[in-house]
Amino acid sequence: MQIETNNWQAFGLATDALRDIDRFVSSPSKNRIVLVDAKEKLRNAVDIDPNFSRAQYYSAIVSDLLGQ
């Protein structure tokens, strides 16, 4: 396992997901669809690079926020 990834596609997906999480946390409406989108992006990042532990970590956080 590695915290970072050398795969730019996985990195881009994880970065977009973190923006989604930030948008969710900052939003007064707390739209869960934003978290569902973030979860999908993180899942795709892990599919691309299964050793990208940071994406796995944030995926677990999003799952917790979604109550899964």
Rosetta blueprint (number, residue, H / E / L):
1 M L
2 Q E
3 I L
4 E L
5 T L
6 N L
7 N L
8 W H
9 Q H
10 A H
11 F H
12 G H
13 L H
14 A H
15 T H
16 D H
17 A H
18 L H
19 R H
20 D H
21 I H
22 D H
23 R H
24 F H
25 V H
26 S H
27 S L
28 P L
29 S L
30 K L
31 N L
32 R H
33 I H
34 V H
35 L H
36 V H
37 D H
38 A H
39 K H
40 E H
41 K H
42 L H
43 R H
44 N H
45 A H
46 V H
47 D H
48 I H
49 D L
50 P L
51 N L
52 F E
53 S H
54 R H
55 A H
56 Q H
57 Y H
58 Y H
59 S H
60 A H
61 I H
62 V H
63 S H
64 D H
65 L H
66 L L
67 G L
68 Q L
